[in-house]
């Protein structure tokens, strides 16, 4: 534990990954290069105002990024939640599905933190927020050649793919295909689809 105070009811320390609920320190992260956006031009995606009402929501693309040919469908997944449900964590009462067009060559999966300058492309701080997701959880690489990979960035609780029971190794790019399912946090499923 790094002595950073718990931020509200966050489960994990944003600085060191310490688990405030179980008292477990995070495993040392693997070194993974991450492209940093120009801080003067953060890659912001619109965040809906007010409570989620259910049904599909589509975000607007960030200006200046070419479409990658892929999209990410983000939704709560009861089976994933049930598989590893933790004490004190509830499944969202309202199920909201969002479809996000992946643009540019990389998309960060995580939770927004204005104070730390984190603006993920697949922002899981949007209602219903999955607090089990790290601020910088995983990276989707989708270069122009059409290949698509996911890399866990040293998240506190792992990134899972399809029906595999073990989390992905940190810092290792894993190929994806149309229909791949990525599981992060306490209950979030991200289904990758070719556009």
C-alpha positions in Angstrom: 0.0 0.0 0.0 1.4 3.4 -1.0 -0.4 5.5 1.6 -2.7 7.2 -1.0 -6.1 7.6 0.7 -9.1 5.7 -0.7 -11.0 7.8 -3.2 -14.7 7.6 -2.2 -15.8 4.0 -2.5 -13.2 2.9 -5.1 -12.2 -0.6 -4.5 -8.6 -0.3 -5.8 -6.0 2.4 -5.3 -5.4 4.3 -8.5 -1.7 4.7 -7.7 -0.6 1.2 -6.7 -3.6 -1.1 -7.3 -4.0 -2.0 -3.5 -7.3 -3.7 -2.9 -9.0 -1.8 -0.1 -11.6 -4.5 0.4 -9.4 -7.5 0.8 -6.2 -5.7 1.9 -4.3 -7.4 -0.9 -1.4 -5.5 -2.6 -1.4 -5.5 -6.4 1.1 -7.7 -8.3 3.9 -5.8 -9.8 2.8 -4.6 -13.3 4.6 -5.5 -16.4 6.1 -2.7 -18.4 3.8 -1.9 -21.3 4.3 1.0 -23.7 1.2 3.1 -24.0 0.7 5.9 -26.5 -0.1 9.2 -24.7 -2.5 11.7 -26.3 -1.5 15.3 -26.6 -2.6 16.7 -23.2 -3.9 19.8 -24.9 -6.2 17.7 -27.0 -7.6 14.9 -24.8 -9.5 12.2 -26.7 -12.9 12.8 -25.0 -16.0 10.9 -25.8 -19.4 12.3 -24.8 -20.7 11.1 -21.4 -24.5 10.9 -21.1 -26.1 13.3 -18.6 -28.5 11.9 -16.0 -29.3 8.3 -15.1 -29.1 5.4 -17.6 -32.5 4.5 -19.0 -31.8 1.2 -20.7 -31.5 0.3 -24.3 -28.6 0.7 -26.7 -26.6 3.9 -26.6 -24.0 4.9 -29.3 -21.2 7.3 -28.6 -20.0 9.8 -31.1 -16.6 9.2 -32.6 -13.6 11.3 -31.5 -12.8 13.9 -34.2 -9.7 13.3 -36.3 -9.5 9.5 -35.9 -10.2 7.3 -38.8 -12.6 4.3 -38.3 -10.8 1.1 -37.6 -13.5 -1.2 -39.0 -14.2 -2.6 -35.5 -16.8 -1.7 -32.8 -17.1 -2.6 -29.1 -20.4 -3.5 -27.6 -20.3 -2.9 -23.8 -22.8 -4.4 -21.5 -23.2 -5.9 -18.0 -22.9 -9.7 -18.0 -24.6 -11.7 -15.3 -22.7 -14.9 -15.8 -19.3 -13.1 -15.5 -20.6 -11.3 -12.4 -21.9 -14.6 -10.9 -18.6 -16.4 -11.7 -16.5 -14.1 -9.5 -19.0 -12.0 -7.5 -17.3 -10.2 -4.6 -18.8 -9.2 -1.3 -20.3 -5.7 -1.4 -20.5 -5.5 -5.2 -23.9 -5.4 -6.8 -25.0 -6.2 -10.3 -26.5 -3.0 -12.0 -30.2 -2.6 -11.6 -30.4 -1.1 -15.1 -28.8 -3.0 -18.0 -27.5 -0.6 -20.6 -25.8 -1.7 -23.8 -23.5 0.8 -25.5 -21.9 0.3 -29.0 -18.7 2.2 -29.5 -16.9 2.6 -32.9 -13.2 2.0 -32.4 -11.2 4.7 -34.2 -7.6 5.3 -34.8 -5.1 2.5 -34.1 -5.5 2.1 -30.3 -8.3 2.2 -27.8 -7.8 2.3 -24.1 -10.2 0.4 -21.9 -10.6 1.9 -18.4 -12.4 4.5 -16.2 -12.1 8.2 -16.7 -10.2 10.3 -14.1 -10.1 14.0 -14.9 -7.7 14.6 -12.0 -5.2 12.1 -13.4 -5.8 12.9 -17.0 -7.2 9.5 -18.0 -9.7 9.6 -20.8 -10.3 6.0 -22.1 -11.8 5.4 -25.5 -13.9 2.6 -23.9 -14.9 4.5 -20.8 -16.4 2.3 -18.2 -17.0 5.1 -15.7 -20.2 5.9 -17.7 -23.4 4.7 -15.8 -23.7 2.0 -14.8 -20.0 2.4 -13.7 -18.1 -0.8 -13.0 -15.7 0.2 -10.2 -13.9 -3.1 -10.6 -12.3 -1.8 -13.7 -8.9 -0.1 -13.4 -8.4 3.4 -14.6 -6.1 2.1 -17.4 -7.2 -1.5 -17.6 -6.4 -2.8 -21.1 -5.4 -1.7 -24.6 -7.1 -2.6 -27.9 -4.6 -2.3 -30.8 -6.3 -2.1 -34.2 -3.8 -1.0 -36.8 -4.8 -0.4 -40.5 -3.9 -4.0 -41.5 -7.1 -5.2 -39.8 -5.5 -7.3 -37.1 -7.0 -6.7 -33.6 -5.3 -7.5 -30.2 -6.0 -6.9 -26.5 -3.3 -6.4 -23.9 -3.9 -6.3 -20.1 -2.0 -3.2 -18.8 -1.4 -4.6 -15.4 -4.9 -4.2 -14.2 -5.7 -5.0 -10.5 -8.1 -7.8 -11.2 -7.3 -9.1 -14.7 -8.7 -9.2 -18.2 -10.5 -12.3 -19.4 -11.2 -13.5 -22.9 -14.1 -15.6 -24.1 -14.7 -18.6 -21.8 -11.1 -18.9 -20.5 -11.1 -19.2 -16.7 -7.6 -17.6 -16.3 -6.9 -13.9 -16.8 -4.7 -12.8 -19.7 -1.0 -12.5 -18.9 0.0 -8.8 -18.3 1.7 -7.0 -21.2 1.0 -9.8 -23.8 -1.0 -8.9 -26.9 -3.6 -11.5 -27.6 -5.3 -11.7 -31.1 -9.0 -11.1 -31.3 -11.6 -12.0 -33.9 -15.1 -10.9 -34.8 -17.3 -11.9 -31.8 -14.5 -12.1 -29.2 -15.7 -11.3 -25.7 -13.5 -9.4 -23.3 -14.4 -9.4 -19.6 -13.2 -6.8 -17.2 -14.1 -5.5 -13.7 -16.9 -7.0 -11.8 -19.4 -7.5 -14.5 -18.5 -5.8 -17.8 -18.4 -7.7 -21.1 -17.0 -6.1 -24.2 -17.9 -7.9 -27.4 -15.8 -7.0 -30.4 -17.5 -6.9 -33.8 -16.3 -6.1 -37.3 -18.2 -3.2 -38.8 
